[in-house]
Amino acid sequence: MNGMQKVLVVDNGERAPDSALSAELAGMGYASVTTPFEAADDVLALIPSPAAVVLQMPLHANGSERRRFLELATRLRKTLAASRTPVIVTGGVSGAATMLQHELTTRAVAAAEL
């Protein structure tokens, strides 16, 4: 992939054209790598320093699926804490790009103050 910062998007593997974050992320200047939940750890090993990780939980996820996504978020936040990589959980595209932009802007401001 090119020199753009990468955002890892984790979903349940069921992708509809209207639920892809890739266009919004590209518009923000980020390349996205989308992977199903089960492959998240393997793909993260290939992208050692993503700009962010977005867990795109299905809008109509049942309790078990929600729990899986939230447990992964907790684990990734611990794993990525040293690099200050934001881990964002969202229920679809709506608002995900805005949340990501807020997190990345906050991180950039905090880094500039150090």
Order of alpha helices (4+ residues) and beta strands (2+ residues): beta-alpha-beta-alpha-beta-alpha-beta-alpha
